[in-house]
Amino acid sequence: MSSTLSPSAASARRWWQTITTHQPLDGRCPRCGTRGRCWSWAQAFGQLVAHDLWHLGPPAPTTSRTRRPAEERSKTLRQLTFVRPKRCGSSGPNCVEVAIDADLNRIVRNSQRPDEQVTFDEREWSAFIASVRAGQAF
């Protein structure tokens, strides 16, 4: 019987952070500039799969969340890269846009009202995607 070493929580958190920061946007890695998925993303993904952690999703944040001042929150939201569906095109007048923040939350907004956002944590987002794929109407 062989024993498997499980990674530390810090290692798993670091791999998830790498996945997030190297997630391709508009077909390129925002950190490396590589087309598609970069080597850093692939290594982190490989570690998560090898240690059977991918299906668990990212770990919960270790620090308690505090409410940030409105101006700091708007500054953070301006730094996020929002992506819209390909069907909408780059200049569509009324599109849904989605961004992922550092805590792996999904921020959804309407392109006509970018100051109004709805935030989903990873569990809520996964449940939403599963229900859409199952054909549930909203």
Solvent accessible surface area in square Angstrom, and as a share of the most:
residue,aa,sasa,rsa
1,M,247,1.10
2,S,104,0.67
3,S,107,0.69
4,T,132,0.77
5,L,157,0.78
6,S,98,0.63
7,P,35,0.22
8,S,66,0.43
9,A,81,0.63
10,A,68,0.53
11,S,20,0.13
12,A,15,0.11
13,R,78,0.28
14,R,139,0.51
15,W,33,0.12
16,W,22,0.08
17,Q,78,0.35
18,T,32,0.19
19,I,11,0.06
20,T,23,0.13
21,T,39,0.23
22,H,18,0.08
23,Q,55,0.24
24,P,28,0.18
25,L,51,0.25
26,D,129,0.67
27,G,44,0.42
28,R,114,0.42
29,C,2,0.01
30,P,78,0.49
31,R,160,0.59
32,C,71,0.42
33,G,37,0.36
34,T,61,0.35
35,R,181,0.66
36,G,31,0.30
37,R,121,0.44
38,C,5,0.03
39,W,183,0.64
40,S,38,0.25
41,W,27,0.09
42,A,40,0.31
43,Q,99,0.44
44,A,4,0.03
45,F,65,0.27
46,G,34,0.33
47,Q,75,0.33
48,L,0,0.00
49,V,76,0.44
50,A,81,0.63
51,H,63,0.28
52,D,95,0.49
53,L,38,0.19
54,W,95,0.33
55,H,126,0.56
56,L,120,0.60
57,G,22,0.21
58,P,26,0.17
59,P,51,0.32
60,A,80,0.62
61,P,62,0.39
62,T,110,0.64
63,T,105,0.61
64,S,100,0.64
65,R,145,0.53
66,T,111,0.65
67,R,232,0.85
68,R,110,0.40
69,P,83,0.52
70,A,86,0.67
71,E,140,0.63
72,E,79,0.35
73,R,86,0.32
74,S,46,0.30
75,K,111,0.47
76,T,41,0.24
77,L,18,0.09
78,R,178,0.65
79,Q,129,0.57
80,L,34,0.17
81,T,66,0.38
82,F,33,0.14
83,V,56,0.32
84,R,57,0.21
85,P,74,0.46
86,K,200,0.85
87,R,241,0.88
88,C,37,0.22
89,G,33,0.32
90,S,110,0.71
91,S,101,0.65
92,G,15,0.15
93,P,110,0.69
94,N,92,0.47
95,C,7,0.04
96,V,85,0.49
97,E,14,0.06
98,V,37,0.22
99,A,3,0.02
100,I,60,0.31
101,D,22,0.11
102,A,73,0.57
103,D,75,0.39
104,L,23,0.12
105,N,7,0.04
106,R,39,0.14
107,I,5,0.02
108,V,28,0.16
109,R,54,0.20
110,N,37,0.19
111,S,25,0.16
112,Q,106,0.47
113,R,125,0.46
114,P,56,0.35
115,D,131,0.68
116,E,106,0.48
117,Q,41,0.18
118,V,88,0.51
119,T,61,0.35
120,F,54,0.23
121,D,51,0.26
122,E,49,0.22
123,R,195,0.71
124,E,91,0.41
125,W,39,0.14
126,S,58,0.37
127,A,65,0.50
128,F,75,0.31
129,I,48,0.24
130,A,60,0.47
131,S,23,0.15
132,V,71,0.41
133,R,200,0.73
134,A,88,0.69
135,G,63,0.61
136,Q,105,0.47
137,A,95,0.74
138,F,167,0.70
